[in-house]
Amino acid sequence: MSMLLTVAIALSLGVFAAARHNTLADTGLMGVSQIGIAIPNFWFAILLILLFAVQLHWFAAGGFPGWADGPLPALRALVLPALALAVVQAAILARVTRSSIIEVMREDFVRTARAKGLTKRQALWRHVLRNAMIPVITIMGLQFANLIAGTVVIENVFYLPGLGRLIFQAINNRDTIVVRDCVMLLAALVVAVNFVVDLVYVVIDPRLKASEL
């Protein structure tokens, strides 16, 4: 959920800011993203609890009901933890997306596409985005590891029975076998995600396909 929220927020803000480069909207969004980068996720998690659980009573302050009562209550309990993890990563990814899109928009092939009659929006969606996604996807793979590390703290803040909290309890209990197995599992997940990122490169970058031929 955190990764999905990160990608949705970051790509939306990054594309919006790049399409309005050097405008007030661009400056404002990048200023907000800079604040997002500076906020620790555990402190932001506490703010979310104070606002949405204590003040508005929209979500529970912590705990997990399990999947036996249906997916809706379970997903509802994960909204705030996922959002707390996603905000910082989305702020970083939004800035990378904006920079990558602006850099690609200055390339010669984009000017050629514009000279052939494409509007700025058409050139953005047809030519710029696909080429700008290469560094963005690289950052996504790295952020997955950061999200896994962040769950150790966030699961303790929201009292969630996840791997992060299990590792924390195992460290306190000096249970090295559990710590070792959990770390190996998380490391395997990071390796698998980076392998998927390499496969995505081949799909979005036509130069890699040409080199194979």
PLY file of the C-alpha trace (Angstrom):
ply
format ascii 1.0
element vertex 213
property float x
property float y
property float z
element edge 212
property int vertex1
property int vertex2
end_header
0.00 0.00 0.00
2.81 2.41 0.80
4.52 1.78 -2.53
1.26 2.25 -4.45
0.56 5.50 -2.60
4.12 6.67 -3.17
3.93 6.08 -6.93
0.45 7.61 -7.28
1.29 10.77 -5.32
4.79 11.25 -6.72
3.95 10.75 -10.40
0.90 13.00 -10.18
2.79 15.83 -8.48
5.96 15.38 -10.52
4.19 15.46 -13.90
2.00 18.37 -12.82
5.00 20.42 -11.64
7.10 19.63 -14.72
4.27 20.59 -17.08
4.07 23.95 -15.28
7.80 24.53 -14.95
8.82 27.93 -13.50
5.27 28.77 -12.45
3.85 29.45 -9.00
2.30 25.96 -8.88
5.67 24.36 -9.63
7.44 26.39 -6.96
4.73 25.69 -4.40
4.69 21.94 -5.00
8.46 21.69 -4.81
8.42 23.70 -1.58
5.85 21.33 -0.08
7.87 18.32 -1.26
10.96 19.73 0.45
9.00 19.90 3.70
7.85 16.31 3.13
11.45 15.16 2.75
12.40 16.82 6.06
9.57 15.19 8.07
10.48 11.94 9.89
7.90 9.27 9.09
7.36 8.30 12.75
6.61 11.94 13.67
4.24 12.26 10.73
2.57 9.02 11.87
1.90 10.57 15.29
0.39 13.65 13.60
-1.89 11.41 11.52
-3.05 9.62 14.68
-3.77 12.93 16.44
-5.75 14.28 13.48
-7.62 11.32 12.01
-7.93 9.07 15.08
-8.09 11.39 18.11
-9.75 14.48 16.61
-11.84 13.26 13.66
-12.33 9.60 14.72
-12.12 8.45 11.09
-9.57 5.69 11.73
-8.36 3.64 14.66
-5.22 4.82 16.43
-3.58 1.42 16.09
-4.04 -2.31 16.00
-5.04 -4.66 13.21
-8.41 -6.49 13.11
-7.17 -9.26 10.82
-8.57 -10.47 7.52
-11.26 -12.72 9.01
-13.82 -9.87 9.16
-13.28 -8.99 5.51
-10.75 -6.92 3.56
-12.35 -3.52 4.20
-11.67 -3.26 7.97
-8.16 -4.63 7.46
-7.33 -2.18 4.67
-8.86 0.64 6.71
-6.45 -0.12 9.55
-3.51 0.06 7.14
-4.36 3.43 5.56
-2.63 5.64 8.13
0.54 3.49 8.43
0.82 3.29 4.63
0.34 7.04 4.31
2.93 7.74 7.01
5.48 5.66 5.11
4.53 7.01 1.68
4.69 10.76 2.26
8.47 11.07 2.64
9.20 8.69 -0.23
6.61 10.39 -2.44
8.20 13.79 -1.81
11.60 12.46 -2.94
10.18 10.65 -5.97
8.14 13.69 -7.03
11.27 15.82 -7.23
13.11 13.13 -9.22
10.13 12.77 -11.58
9.94 16.51 -12.16
13.68 16.83 -12.83
13.70 13.85 -15.19
10.72 15.11 -17.20
12.17 18.62 -17.51
15.49 17.18 -18.70
13.82 15.01 -21.35
11.62 17.90 -22.52
14.79 19.76 -23.52
15.98 16.96 -25.81
16.10 17.36 -29.58
13.53 14.66 -30.34
10.94 16.50 -28.22
11.56 19.74 -30.12
11.21 17.79 -33.36
7.89 16.35 -32.18
6.68 19.83 -31.28
7.82 21.13 -34.70
5.72 18.42 -36.38
2.62 19.86 -34.77
2.24 18.07 -31.45
1.03 20.14 -28.55
3.02 20.28 -25.31
0.57 17.88 -23.66
0.74 15.40 -26.56
4.53 15.46 -26.61
4.57 14.96 -22.85
2.35 11.88 -22.84
3.58 10.30 -26.10
7.32 10.84 -25.94
8.57 12.46 -22.74
7.05 10.30 -20.01
8.34 6.96 -21.25
11.91 8.23 -21.54
11.73 10.08 -18.22
10.59 6.96 -16.34
13.99 5.23 -16.50
15.65 7.10 -13.57
12.29 7.24 -11.76
11.94 3.45 -11.78
15.50 3.15 -10.48
14.58 5.32 -7.49
11.41 3.24 -6.97
13.51 0.11 -6.55
15.72 1.83 -3.99
12.73 3.24 -2.14
11.25 -0.20 -1.67
14.18 -1.04 0.62
13.64 2.23 2.52
9.96 1.41 2.99
10.84 -1.99 4.41
13.25 -0.37 6.87
10.61 2.20 7.82
8.07 -0.46 8.75
10.14 -1.41 11.80
9.32 1.96 13.37
5.83 2.50 11.91
4.54 -0.91 12.97
5.54 -0.13 16.53
3.84 3.29 16.39
0.56 1.77 15.15
0.96 -1.49 17.08
0.73 -3.63 13.93
1.64 -7.35 14.03
4.05 -7.25 11.11
7.60 -8.28 10.31
8.97 -4.93 11.47
7.50 -5.30 14.94
8.57 -8.95 15.04
12.18 -7.94 14.32
12.01 -5.24 17.00
10.70 -7.70 19.59
13.26 -10.33 18.58
16.08 -7.82 19.05
14.79 -6.94 22.52
14.55 -10.64 23.39
17.99 -11.37 21.87
16.39 -13.96 19.59
19.08 -13.95 16.92
17.53 -16.79 14.90
14.32 -14.85 14.29
16.27 -11.68 13.49
18.47 -13.57 11.02
15.54 -15.24 9.25
13.53 -12.01 9.00
16.50 -10.05 7.66
17.18 -12.77 5.06
13.53 -12.68 3.98
13.53 -8.90 3.63
16.83 -9.00 1.75
15.36 -11.56 -0.65
12.38 -9.25 -1.23
14.69 -6.35 -2.06
16.66 -8.51 -4.51
13.41 -9.68 -6.16
12.14 -6.11 -6.52
15.40 -4.96 -8.10
15.18 -7.89 -10.52
11.69 -6.75 -11.49
13.05 -3.22 -11.99
15.65 -4.60 -14.43
12.87 -6.34 -16.36
10.86 -3.12 -16.52
13.89 -1.36 -18.01
13.68 -3.64 -21.05
9.99 -2.84 -21.49
10.23 0.95 -21.32
13.68 1.55 -22.85
13.77 0.72 -26.59
17.57 1.11 -26.63
17.94 -2.05 -24.55
15.85 -4.01 -27.04
17.94 -2.68 -29.90
21.17 -3.69 -28.13
19.86 -7.25 -27.74
19.27 -7.47 -31.48
0 1
1 2
2 3
3 4
4 5
5 6
6 7
7 8
8 9
9 10
10 11
11 12
12 13
13 14
14 15
15 16
16 17
17 18
18 19
19 20
20 21
21 22
22 23
23 24
24 25
25 26
26 27
27 28
28 29
29 30
30 31
31 32
32 33
33 34
34 35
35 36
36 37
37 38
38 39
39 40
40 41
41 42
42 43
43 44
44 45
45 46
46 47
47 48
48 49
49 50
50 51
51 52
52 53
53 54
54 55
55 56
56 57
57 58
58 59
59 60
60 61
61 62
62 63
63 64
64 65
65 66
66 67
67 68
68 69
69 70
70 71
71 72
72 73
73 74
74 75
75 76
76 77
77 78
78 79
79 80
80 81
81 82
82 83
83 84
84 85
85 86
86 87
87 88
88 89
89 90
90 91
91 92
92 93
93 94
94 95
95 96
96 97
97 98
98 99
99 100
100 101
101 102
102 103
103 104
104 105
105 106
106 107
107 108
108 109
109 110
110 111
111 112
112 113
113 114
114 115
115 116
116 117
117 118
118 119
119 120
120 121
121 122
122 123
123 124
124 125
125 126
126 127
127 128
128 129
129 130
130 131
131 132
132 133
133 134
134 135
135 136
136 137
137 138
138 139
139 140
140 141
141 142
142 143
143 144
144 145
145 146
146 147
147 148
148 149
149 150
150 151
151 152
152 153
153 154
154 155
155 156
156 157
157 158
158 159
159 160
160 161
161 162
162 163
163 164
164 165
165 166
166 167
167 168
168 169
169 170
170 171
171 172
172 173
173 174
174 175
175 176
176 177
177 178
178 179
179 180
180 181
181 182
182 183
183 184
184 185
185 186
186 187
187 188
188 189
189 190
190 191
191 192
192 193
193 194
194 195
195 196
196 197
197 198
198 199
199 200
200 201
201 202
202 203
203 204
204 205
205 206
206 207
207 208
208 209
209 210
210 211
211 212
